[in-house]
Amino acid sequence: MLLRCCTALVVMVATLVPALAQDQVKIGVGYGLAFLPVYICEDLKLIEKYAKEAHLDVKASFPRLMGAVQVQSAIATGAIDMGPFGTAPLLSAWEKAKDTPQQILAISGMTSLPLVLVSNQPDEQSLADLKPSDRIAVPTLTSPQMELLELQSEKVFGQYDRLRGQVVVLSHADAVDALGEGAGRGAGQVTAYFSSPPFTQLALRDPNVHPILRSSDVINGKFSFLILGATKAYIERESQMPEIIDKAIDEAARIIHDEPHRAAQIYLTHEPSGTLTGAAMDAVIGDIKDDFGSAVYGVQAMAGFMGRHGELKVPPQSWKQIVAPALLNSPST
């Protein structure tokens, strides 16, 4: 009789008090070395680790997405909770839904990968040396490389769109090949390429190729290549999650800094390469080991540029306006 009563009590409690459900956080990812800290978070379950410290039961998933349009659509429909943005697209998304629950804010930086404009022309040592016959390869017309090219063109020529007619869109691999093929040739050939790691290192293997501009020269410091963004509604609803994400990304950054070989192996597991061996990837990550973490950089410089050219109607006065509360005390700019 006692056993029956206890069993009935357990069933009643289970019916009246639902079991604690495991929370899901869906983080959209793409492809490329910029996603290395997210790959580390996934493999080492760092988000689950810091959620547990915050007394939350969380499981992270990482759907693959292609491009900014798909990221924004997936966030809007709830297919993902957060996703990657370049600095300029994040600012545009922030303003588009300003002062609404759908406004996009930065939850965490990911990487400030150094971007390098390289040339195969020996007489070109700076942007000012580019000739009208030069063709400049970029991955897309909305890429961070294009934004930096326009920002530097404004500084050097007084016209942000001065070089737009000389830009060609090529994949990174095609740009590296075209740069090698165009060395020493005439008009119409790709003679410059705005690169990102590991393609910078691949391009610079050619003795005819050399750097003429770095992102740090344009911004006078680090520049966020990718930032994780989410809606204000999500941040308010899941108020602990931004800090959990920041801690996980920062631990991943420490692993990249302290254990570049381990980080390289994780990257090659997610994105096997027929071009870069393990030793070559070790060297690439060793070059950029200081360029990962949760802080965001260059927001103010990019916002000012976009405001001057009408891409933002009312630019933020401070980077603090576009970030989740967890980032307010970070060394962001």
Protein Blocks (a to p, Z undefined) as FASTA:
>chain_A
ZZmmmmmmmmmmmmmmccdddddddddddedjklmmmmmmmmnommmmmmmmnopacddd
ddddedjklmmmmmmnopambdcddfklmmmmmmmmgoiaklccdfbdfbdcdcddddfb
fkbcbfklpcfkbccddfbfkbfklmmmmmmmmmmnopaklmmmmpccddfklmmmmmmm
mgopaehiafbdcdddfklmmmmmpmkbccfbdfklmnopaddfbdcdddfklmmmmmml
mmmmmmmmmmmmmmmmmmmmlmmmmmmmmmccfkbcfklmmmmmmmmmmmgcjbdehklm
mmmmmmmnopambdcfbfklmccfklmmpccZZ
